[in-house]
Amino acid sequence: MIPETKYARSDGVHIAYQVFGRGPRNLVFVPGWASHIEYAWEEPLFVRFLERLATFARVIWFDKRGTGLSDRVSGLPILEQRVDDLRAVMKAVGVRRASVFGTSEGGSMCALFAATRPEQVERLILFGAFAKRLKSPNYPWGPTRASRERWIRQLEAGWGSDVELDTLAPSMARDPSFRMWFAAYGRLSVSPAAAVTLARMNTDIDIRGVLPSIHVPTLVLHRRNDRDVLVGNGRYLAKHIPGAKWVELPGNDHVWWVGDTGSLLDEVEEFLTGTRAARTPERMLTTLLFTDIVGSTRRARSVGDRAWSHLLARHNRLVRRELARFNGREVKSTGDGFLAIFDGPARAVRCAAAIRQSVRELGISVRTGVHTGECEVLGDDIGGLSVHIAARVAGASDGSSVLVTSTVKDLVAGSGIDFEDRGLHRLKGLDEPWRLFAVA
């Protein structure tokens, strides 16, 4: 029987999900770039894969925004929003902590979730995943942007047929019934325009900077001759995620429910059932926002203590209003500024811009700096090098712009936020210069 489909709300978007299986462990399964959680149950190979998962886990899976039975959305859904959808589904099911299993592009999403929300992730499993979709001098396993653009044009022209089957599931490419189901699965999962939109979003994924901050037990699986995502992608993930277990499987299918699924699921089951629960890490990846009033000492001296106290109180209310609006968490007030953290860098950048704009009505300006990095959790406080970097970035601002590090700029690719290159800066206390960008 097909499990009942329910809906979770994520920032006003309805996310379709199902729960099935009676295993003792909760497992959130995140499929690749497009899915249809009901039509998947029409294909026997897919059913066999899902039912095997259900023998050792209580499985939660969902159609990401813009796909399947979930709401269609306009624009590019960025990785940060998709992580929010995962959290919303877990909350709707009543699961605070679970293992997460991401395949292909879903692996990038799960990796980001594990780094930023380690207290909610027991174990991380990645299959056929990648850290970066495009080729670069130090990452040779992806296509060039030009070849990717050609592929996207071909994808749009051939959508609705069994386009890409020879690459994604070569072991089943000559099976007529499978070809018919595969083509229908694609049509039901996304429209041609949505397929192109999602492909463009995936093109700009780059989570290399996130990987060293994953501190949950991790299993990386990849088929040796995968034609869509080369095996070098998986090896890179395993090398750069601390303590990750690497398993290279035979085969050339990229999709997870065809080929030798038995060996794949054997590894998953052993990993989930044969290891102890992860200890909540004492370090986490987060996005930090520092604010600081420009010329606060001079202004306090000129207006007097009473007027300055009133002005500072109004400033604090405005900043806290924007933090609440963008889901930021205040870590501490520094007297004339704030340190706050965010789950996602795009929210932090937008919050910084909103703070800069809102305090202008008070006749003051603020320095703002945003950086994403790994921090030490010190009770309700945080520490570590990333905190110092964020503070130094804010210090480099003159109050007229929001400054961010290149890490932040790369992580918000596709969000619609534009930046201006402000060049290399020597930040106090740091040996190497940092390239900073201003929000346009």
Buried (B, 14 or more C-beta within 10 A) or exposed (E): EEBEBBBBEBEEBBBBBBBBBEBEBBBBBBBBBBBBBBBBBBBEBBBBBBEBBBEBBBBBBBBBBBBBBBBEBEEBBBBBBBBBBBBBBBBBBEBEBBBBBBBBBBBBBBBBBBBBBBEBBBBBBBBBBBBBBBBEEEBEBBBEBEEBBEBBEEBBEBBEEBBBBEBBBBBBBEBEEBBEBBBBBBBBBBBBEBBBBBBBBBBBBBBBBBBBBBBBBBBBBBBEBBBBBBBBBBBBBBEBBEEBBBBEBEBBBBBBBBBBBEBBBEBBBBBBEEEEEBEBBEBBBBBBBBBBBBEBEEBBEEEEEEEBEEBBEBBBEBBBEBBEEBBBBBBEBEEBBBBBBBBBBBBBBBBBBBBBEBBEEBEBBBBBBBBBBBBBBEEEEBEBBBBBBBBBBBBBBEBEBBBBBBBBBBBBBBBEBEBEEBEEBEBEEEEEEBEBBBBE
